[in-house]
Amino acid sequence: MTDARTKLIELISSDAVFHGDFTLTSGKKATYYVDLRKVSLDHRAAPLIGQVMLDLIAEIPDVAAVGGMTMGADPVASAILHQGVARGLAYDAFVVRKEPKDHGRGRQVEGPELAGKRVIVLEDTSTTGGSPLKAIEALRKVGAEIAAVAVVVDRDTGAREIIEAEGVPYFYAIGLDDLGLRDA
């Protein structure tokens, strides 16, 4: 385990894991909630997220850009973009809106042109895989090739299986065991 990953797990555990009764976006009930925005937008954790996610996606060839559904993927993409530059890598970032804009150019995918380019769809915390699937659909409409889905924290609640059933590789950096949440 890298030093950055160890520090990130510590920050997530201390600052972003909440215990109680929660209803997730999927409608599922949970006894804990991982609010990754508490750390993905934190000056201490954002660089660590970038480093850990770069390590995770390092072996995926020919990737031009990273991003996903706004808002969860936005700080993750930004962290990868900035830490990538520090490593001499050239990942661009993109944002996928929930719906296409109803004005201007009417775009749903913002950022660089992605037609014919390999991209990685990001998510901060994955439960059902619904957000990455929506992003994949929008990205395919603009001609992007989906290289993989990469998630910071996987809840182990079926997202991986759903994404892989679509023929897209699924990677995650941190799991429930890493956060001591397996039995929570």
C-alpha positions as CSV (number, residue, x, y, z in Angstrom):
1,M,0.0,0.0,0.0
2,T,1.4,3.4,-1.0
3,D,1.9,6.1,1.6
4,A,-0.6,8.3,-0.3
5,R,-3.2,5.5,-0.2
6,T,-2.7,5.0,3.5
7,K,-3.0,8.7,4.3
8,L,-6.1,8.9,2.1
9,I,-7.8,5.9,3.8
10,E,-7.1,7.6,7.2
11,L,-8.6,10.9,6.0
12,I,-11.7,9.2,4.6
13,S,-12.1,7.1,7.7
14,S,-11.8,10.1,10.0
15,D,-13.6,12.8,8.0
16,A,-16.0,11.2,5.5
17,V,-17.5,8.1,7.1
18,F,-20.7,8.8,9.0
19,H,-22.7,6.2,11.0
20,G,-26.5,6.2,11.4
21,D,-29.5,5.4,9.2
22,F,-29.1,6.7,5.6
23,T,-31.0,6.4,2.4
24,L,-28.7,6.3,-0.6
25,T,-29.3,7.9,-4.0
26,S,-30.3,4.4,-5.1
27,G,-33.1,4.3,-2.5
28,K,-31.2,1.6,-0.6
29,K,-30.8,1.9,3.2
30,A,-27.4,1.9,4.8
31,T,-26.0,2.1,8.4
32,Y,-23.1,4.2,7.2
33,Y,-22.5,6.9,4.6
34,V,-19.3,7.7,2.8
35,D,-19.5,11.4,1.9
36,L,-16.4,11.6,-0.3
37,R,-16.9,15.3,-1.1
38,K,-15.9,16.0,2.5
39,V,-12.4,14.9,1.4
40,S,-12.3,15.3,-2.4
41,L,-12.8,19.1,-1.9
42,D,-10.3,19.2,1.0
43,H,-6.8,20.6,0.4
44,R,-5.2,17.7,2.3
45,A,-7.0,14.9,0.5
46,A,-7.4,16.1,-3.1
47,P,-3.7,15.6,-4.0
48,L,-3.8,12.2,-2.4
49,I,-6.9,11.3,-4.4
50,G,-5.0,12.3,-7.6
51,Q,-2.0,10.2,-6.7
52,V,-4.0,7.2,-5.7
53,M,-6.2,7.3,-8.8
54,L,-3.2,7.8,-11.1
55,D,-1.7,4.7,-9.6
56,L,-5.0,2.9,-10.2
57,I,-5.3,3.8,-13.8
58,A,-1.6,3.7,-14.7
59,E,-1.8,0.5,-16.7
60,I,-4.8,1.5,-18.9
61,P,-3.3,2.5,-22.2
62,D,-3.9,5.5,-24.4
63,V,-6.3,7.4,-22.2
64,A,-6.8,11.0,-23.3
65,A,-9.3,12.2,-20.6
66,V,-11.0,11.4,-17.3
67,G,-14.3,12.6,-15.8
68,G,-17.8,11.6,-15.1
69,M,-21.2,12.8,-13.9
70,T,-21.1,16.2,-12.2
71,M,-20.7,16.6,-9.3
72,G,-19.1,13.6,-7.7
73,A,-16.6,13.0,-10.4
74,D,-15.5,16.6,-10.9
75,P,-13.1,17.0,-8.0
76,V,-11.7,13.5,-8.7
77,A,-11.0,14.4,-12.3
78,S,-9.4,17.7,-11.3
79,A,-7.2,15.9,-8.8
80,I,-6.0,13.5,-11.5
81,L,-5.5,16.3,-14.0
82,H,-3.3,18.2,-11.6
83,Q,-1.3,15.3,-10.1
84,G,-0.9,13.9,-13.7
85,V,0.8,17.1,-14.8
86,A,3.1,16.8,-11.7
87,R,4.1,13.3,-13.0
88,G,4.5,14.5,-16.6
89,L,1.3,12.9,-17.8
90,A,-1.3,14.6,-20.1
91,Y,-4.8,13.7,-18.9
92,D,-7.5,16.2,-19.8
93,A,-10.7,16.3,-17.8
94,F,-14.4,16.4,-18.8
95,V,-17.7,16.9,-17.1
96,V,-20.9,15.1,-17.9
97,R,-24.1,17.1,-17.1
98,K,-27.2,15.2,-16.0
99,E,-29.0,16.7,-19.1
100,P,-27.8,18.5,-22.1
101,K,-27.9,22.3,-21.8
102,D,-31.0,24.0,-23.2
103,H,-29.0,27.0,-24.4
104,G,-25.6,27.8,-26.0
105,R,-24.2,24.7,-27.8
106,G,-26.6,22.4,-26.0
107,R,-23.8,20.1,-24.8
108,Q,-24.1,17.4,-22.2
109,V,-20.4,16.6,-22.2
110,E,-18.1,19.6,-21.4
111,G,-14.4,19.9,-21.9
112,P,-12.2,18.7,-24.8
113,E,-13.5,17.1,-27.9
114,L,-13.7,13.4,-27.1
115,A,-14.7,11.8,-30.4
116,G,-12.4,8.9,-31.1
117,K,-10.6,9.3,-27.8
118,R,-10.2,6.8,-25.0
119,V,-11.6,8.0,-21.7
120,I,-12.0,6.8,-18.1
121,V,-15.3,7.4,-16.4
122,L,-14.8,8.4,-12.7
123,E,-17.0,8.3,-9.7
124,D,-16.2,9.2,-6.1
125,T,-18.3,6.6,-4.4
126,S,-20.1,3.8,-6.2
127,T,-23.2,2.0,-5.1
128,T,-25.4,0.9,-8.1
129,G,-23.3,2.0,-11.0
130,G,-26.1,4.3,-12.2
131,S,-24.0,7.5,-12.5
132,P,-21.2,5.9,-14.5
133,L,-23.7,4.2,-16.8
134,K,-25.4,7.6,-17.5
135,A,-21.9,9.1,-18.2
136,I,-21.0,6.2,-20.5
137,E,-24.2,6.7,-22.5
138,A,-23.5,10.5,-22.9
139,L,-19.9,9.8,-23.8
140,R,-20.7,7.2,-26.4
141,K,-23.1,9.7,-28.0
142,V,-20.2,12.1,-28.6
143,G,-18.0,9.3,-30.0
144,A,-15.7,8.6,-27.0
145,E,-14.3,5.1,-26.4
146,I,-14.8,4.0,-22.8
147,A,-11.6,2.5,-21.5
148,A,-12.8,1.9,-18.0
149,V,-14.7,3.1,-14.9
150,A,-12.5,4.0,-12.0
151,V,-14.0,4.7,-8.5
152,V,-12.3,6.1,-5.4
153,V,-14.5,4.2,-2.9
154,D,-16.5,1.1,-3.9
155,R,-19.4,0.1,-1.5
156,D,-19.4,-3.5,-2.9
157,T,-23.2,-3.3,-3.6
158,G,-23.3,-4.4,-7.2
159,A,-21.8,-1.5,-9.2
160,R,-18.9,-3.5,-10.5
161,E,-21.1,-6.3,-11.8
162,I,-23.4,-3.8,-13.5
163,I,-20.6,-1.9,-15.2
164,E,-18.7,-5.1,-16.2
165,A,-22.0,-6.5,-17.7
166,E,-21.9,-3.5,-20.1
167,G,-18.4,-4.7,-21.2
168,V,-16.5,-1.9,-19.4
169,P,-13.7,-2.8,-17.0
170,Y,-14.2,-1.5,-13.4
171,F,-11.5,-0.5,-11.0
172,Y,-11.6,0.9,-7.5
173,A,-8.9,2.3,-5.2
174,I,-10.5,1.7,-1.8
175,G,-13.0,-0.9,-0.6
176,L,-15.1,-1.4,2.5
177,D,-12.4,-3.6,4.1
178,D,-9.9,-0.7,3.8
179,L,-12.3,1.5,5.7
180,G,-13.3,-1.1,8.3
181,L,-16.9,-1.0,7.1
182,R,-17.3,-4.6,5.8
183,D,-19.7,-5.5,8.7
184,A,-21.3,-2.1,9.1
